[in-house]
């Protein structure tokens, strides 16, 4: 696998897991820790990822960033949820489908 392909896969991995350690990524991709350090350094120039040093540290992605999907901003989602109880039943069902499709997934995988 060439570096460009691996870096794309690192981004996809971080997109799903939201954080990882250098060791975890090196093991997952079968490369050295130094290779992953180089990859992450390159990726920080073009993607909203950052590193946290110390115990519990690692590579993380910005909370608002997801690959290939656009989500509602928290203020947009909050407004729609606030309006939800005021809607007629058929409008409420439509609003819930919008929230399900475009609200950021919660920790358990649900968006509503």
Secondary structure, 3 states (H helix, E strand, C coil): CCHHHHHHHHHHHHHHHCEECHHHHHHHHCCCHHHHHHHHHHHCCCCCEEEECCCCCEEEECCCCCCCCCCCCHHHHHHHHHHHCCCCHHHHHHHHHHHHHHCCCCCCCCCC
